[in-house]
Amino acid sequence: MPHEISSTANPRVKALLRLRQRRHRDEAGETLVEGFEELSLALAAGVIPKVVYHCPQLASEREWDAVHRTSALESAELIQVSPTVFAKIAYRESPDGWLAVLPSVPASLDALVPGPQPLILVCAGVEKPGNLGAMLRTADAAGVTAVIAADPGTDWSNPNVIRASKGSVYTVPVAAASEHEVLAWLAERAIPVLAATPGAQTLYTDLDLRGPLAIAVGAEDVGLSPGWLAAARLRALIPMNGQVDSLNVSASAAILLYEAVRQRMQR
């Protein structure tokens, strides 16, 4: 097995490029994580990489020492690549010389443990990896119980989701399932749903968000489906006083999550 790659025609390079496509990720049960910070979070969460690609001309010696000392790398293959090769396999701007092949992100709904006072974010029908990753990053900062993707347009193992989440896909429990499955899972656990919708009559700050709660935000273009609106015990209005008629879904999620955090901290 090679431990140094200098040609972009190497079969490993082609295999890495294929992992950018969901079909190949699903078939291989693998995903890509690029960036020292993202890889460090995955390692700290106990994820064991299969292969770590490292470009010494781009990465610092301090980063190499930190990663090399991690016990999770004992069974991983470490491969050095040239700057030309790394430019080919990198999928982010301003690459820092780190790219790893990791097992796909676990996303089983049944594996989630909500606990007594869950705060769950449901991303219903969200299609853009950047939005899904941004909401996951906010969820990590807010300390949510879990983030569930209902009928998602992408997968949690999408490298762009991982990049936008800054690696927090490995620090927050996540799941993916159909709308029906997620609604049934919440109902079985008596977790009420709050729907973020411009059709609501009550300001989000006037709602009691201190108990068990699932905050549902909808797709970028059409918002929440009729099924989610019908299941919602609470509906939250975020005031819009300007000329645009909606917020980005990740901004809406952040507003509602932190209002719930504020109320719970006061209690």
Protein Blocks (a to p, Z undefined) as FASTA:
>chain_A
ZZbdfbfkbmklmmmmmmmpmklmmmnopacdedjklmmmmmmnopacfbdcddfklpcf
klmmmmmmpmklmmpccddddfklmmmmpcbehiehiacddddddfbfklpcgbjmdcdd
ddehiablklmmmmmmmmmmnopabdcdehiabdfklmklmmmnnopmmmpccddddfkl
mmmmmmmnopacddddfkbmbdfklpcckbccddddddfklopafklmmmpmbdcddddf
bfbfbdcfklmmmmmmmmmmmmmmmZZ
